[in-house]
């Protein structure tokens, strides 16, 4: 990939990443503080473990873009316990990386980065993988929420628990429209 192409891809993906980050943060925050051990099935990750995986993996991908190499996966700090704690950690760490990502040159974004000896894509490509990874796992986590007694935040436009406000600014009532 040429540097100009990498810059174009960055300017296409980065706003999407920022938009998805807010949605992911809302999903993490929706996990009840006392339900971190919840699993819908014995083979599933617990809600707390899934929260951490989503947040830490996205930061890990962002660090790989910034450093142009994959480092160690960050251990969960002892004080980060609930979904709300993970959401705060995630927001703070994402915000710290924004200026570092924005400062990358086209050459840096085009630099091939080895991913566990499975891929060797330009650094900028890992923004797309970070988005897809987080979207995939937050879909899993959002399916845990109602069985845990929580409400599902709006993801794209609305959810059954959080309707999208109508254009006139009034509060939406009733079931979401069938598409």
C-alpha positions, 0 to 999 in steps of 0.5 A: 500500500502506498502512503497516500492510499494509507492516509485515505484509508485512515481518513475513512476508517478513523471517524468510524472507529470514533463513532463505534467507540461511543457505542461500545462504551455504552454497551460496556457501561450497561453491564450491571455491576453485580453481574460480571460473572454472568454467562449464558452458557458454560462455554461462554465468557463471563460478562466481566471477562467479555467486557475486558476482552472488548476494551483491551483488544481494541486498545491493543489493535490501536497500539499496534497501529501506533507502534507498528508492532503488536506488543503484549495484551494489557492485563486488567488493572485490579481497580477495574472491576465492573462493566462501568469501570471497564467503560471508563478505562476504555474511554480514557485509553482510547482518548489518549491514543487519538492524538497519536493516531492522528499524528501518524504519517502515510508512510507509518500507516502503510508500514506492514505489521506482523499479526501473530505470524498470521497476517502482515497487513499495513498498519492502517488495516488494523483499524478496520480489524479493531472495529470489526472485532469490537462490533462482533464481541459487543454483539455478544455482550448486548445479548447478555444484557436483558437476561442479566436484567439490564437494558440494551442501549441503542446501537444503530438508531435504537433498541427495544429498550432505547427508542430513537427520538422522532424528528420533532424531538418528542419521546418515542413510545411503543415498539420499534418499527419493523423494517 
